[in-house]
Amino acid sequence: MNAVHPKKLLLSKWTAVRPLARDKHFLVARVILPEPPATRIDEVDIEAVHSRTSRRIAWRELRDETLWRQGWV
């Protein structure tokens, strides 16, 4: 399990174990803040480094080592 804290995700680098739409390297471009500020952060926007496409995922997916590796590998 990747050790990740949601408040330190912004601009962190990630490598997809299996490329997503031919993109492998991603950067957390935005942390989606919850509507009531007292609740927990659930989602982030990741941006592909090469194609600049963006997608929204649950930040907890980044903890799964079968899907993501921390850093650009």
Buried (B, 14 or more C-beta within 10 A) or exposed (E): EEEBEBEEBEEBBBBBEEEBEEBBBBBBBBBEEEEEEEEEBBBBBBBBBEEEEEEEBEBEEBBEEEBBBBEEE
